[in-house]
Amino acid sequence: MNADGSDNGAVNEDTFPPELHDDLRRGLTALALDADALAPPLLAYLDLLLRWNRTYNLTAIRDPRQMVTLHLLDSLAMHPHVPGGRLADLGTGPGLPGIPLAIARPDLQVTLVESNGKKARFLREAVRSLCLDNARVAQSRAEALDEAAAYDAITARALDTLPGILAVGSHLLAPQGRLLAMKGAAPDAEIAALPPGWHTEAVHRLAVPGLDADRHLVVVARDAIPHNSRS
């Protein structure tokens, strides 16, 4: 194994106890996802994350079974509400929710946006070792990413308030693009504080298998331009 936690070889999912495999498979089935197809690459990602986390502080959660619920299944709970096309995951950290979504949704082209050098290095290794042809890493702050109007959706899991996410990332959205913001309790105050020109299109309550806590996905879109105001 190298100093960064990589070993230049395939990850070993068999290091996990049967209970963890069962947790993941039951959770994927509850989310209407193909457990047989998705469990192996998700466990490979989890194994890689655990090994790198021994050297770099990529996540404060270190128990593998908790990671299944709080990282993998929590990320995937939003999948029915994610449109196909190009998705930018802002402040992705160790790749959440972007990497699980890229694994589960081959119709997505996912850009993992992360400014921290160590986390970006991990992301590049994860994309390479997991052979995620539909994912790429952009080592950048969201507000500095020069890809205006390039994305059908942006998402953020723990980045900022809704107005804060729009402030740094709205330039990335195509005209009909959507912000898909993952939140705990329904963020009524944040919704009320949305800047002019934006509105809440939907608030989806998410059920994360194994998690007894509130989870919501807030979908934010631009206001429609009245027909008589267009030039």
N, C-alpha and C positions, 0 to 999 in steps of 0.2 A: 504493500500500500504506500502511496506517495504521501508527502507531508500535508497535502491539501485534502486528504481523505479519499482520493481516487486511487484505483488500483489497476487502471489500464485494461480492465476486463469486465465481463458481465457481472451485474449485481446478483446477489444470491438471495432470492425471495424465500428460500427454504429455511432461513435463519429465524423466521417469525413463527410463533406458536400457533397451533391450530385455532385457538380462540380468536386470534387476530384475523386469520383468514376468514373465519366464520362471520365475524363482525362486518368485514368489508363486503363479503358476498351477500349477506342479508341486506346490508344497506344499499348496495347497488340494485338489487332486485326491488327493494321498496321504492327506489327512485325510477323504476321502469327502465333500467339500463342493463346491458348484457354482461352479467357477472363473469361468465366464462371468458369473454373476449377482453374485458377491461381489468379484471383483477391482476393478471400478471404484470402489465406495464405500470399500473398504479403501485403495486408492491415494489417494483424495481425503482420507481421514483422515490418511494418512501425509504427504501434501503439506502439509496444514494444520499438523501437528505439527512438521515441519521448519521451516516459516516462523516459527512462534511461538517455536521453540527458539532462533532467532537472537537474540531479545530476552530471553526468559525461559529460565532453566535448568530446563526441564521434564523432560529426560532427559539422562543422561551419554552415551548412545549417540547418535552424530551421523551415522554412515555409513548411508545409506538401505538398502543391501542387508543390513547387519547388523540394522537395524530390522525388516525383513521377517521375518527368522528369530527374533530375540530378543524382538520385541514382538508382531507380528501372528500368526505361526504358533505361537509359544509360548503365546499367549493362547487360540488356537482349539483347541489340542490337547486341552483339557478338555471340549469341547462335547458329546461323546456322553454324558457323565456328569452334565450339568447338567439338572435337571428343569425342566419348564415352570413358569410362574407368576411370582412376584415374587422378584427377586434383588437383594441389596444388595452392592455391591462396595466394601469398606472400604479406606480409604487408597488410592484408585484412582490417585492421581497424575495423569498425563496421560490416564487413561481405560483402564488396563490391569488386568485383561482385559475390563472392562465394555463399552467401546465396540466392540471386535471381536465380542464375544458378542452385543451388541444388533444389530449389522449382520447377523450370520449366523443369529441365532435370533429371528425376529419374534414367536415365541410367548412370549418373555421380556419382562417389564416390569423394566427395570434402573434402579436408583437408584445414582448415582455419588456416593459419600460421600468428600468431601475438604475438609479444614479450611484448606489453604493458599489464600489469596485469589487469587494469580496463576494457580494451577492450576485453581481453580474457575472463574475467568473464561474460561480456555481451554476448559474442559469445556462451559460454556454456549454458547460460540461453535461448538464442534464439534457439539453436539446440534442447534443451530439450522441451521448450514450444511449438515449432512448429512441434515437432515429426519428425525431419529430420533424418531419419535413414541412409541416404546417405551422411551425413556430420559429421565431427569430428573436434575438435579444437586441434591444436598443439601450445602451448604457448612457442614460441622459436623465435629467430632470424632465418631468412632463412638460413644463412650460417652455423648455428649450428645444423640444423635439420639433424639428423643421419638416413636418409632414402634414401641412394644413389640408383639412377636408379629405383626408385619406381613409377615414374609418367609418364603417357602418355603425359601430358601437364602441364606446369606451366603458371600462368597468374599473371599480376600485373597491377593495375589501376593507381597508382600515386606513385610508389615506387622509381624509379630511371630512368636513361637513359638505353637504350638497353644494352650497354656494362656493366653497373652497375648491371642490373638485372642478366645477365649471370654470373657475377663475384660471386654473392652470392647464385644463385639458380641453375646453370646448372648441379651441381652434382646430383640434384634430378631427372633429366630426364633420362628415358630409352634411349637406343641407337637411336631409331627412334622417340624420343619425340620431342615436339615442344614448344617453347616459344610463347605465345599469349599475346602480349603487347598492352594495350589500350593507345592510344595517342590522342592528339587533332589534330593539323596540322600534316601533313605527316612529320616524323622526318628524313629528308634527311641526316642531319649531323650525327645523331646517327647511321643510317644505314651504312654510309660510315666508321664509326669508329668501326664496329663490329670486334671482335678479330679474329685472324686466326682460321680456322676450322669451322666457322659459316657463314651462308649466309641468306639473306632474301628470303623466299619462296613465300611470297605474301604480298601485302598491300591492305587491304580491306577498302574502304570508307564506313562508317556506317551512316545510317540515323536514328537518334534518334527522335522519335515522340515528337513534341513540342519544339525541341531545334534547334535554328538557329545558329549553330556553327559547326566547323569542328570536326569530329571524325574519327579516323582510327584505325584499328586493324592490327598490324604488326606481321606476322608469321615468326619466325626465326627457322632454322633447322641446324643440323650439316652437314658439307660437306660430300659427299659420299667418302668412302675410295676406291681408285683405286684398281681394282681386283689384279693387279700384285704386289701391295704393301702389301697384306695380307700374313701373315705367315701361 
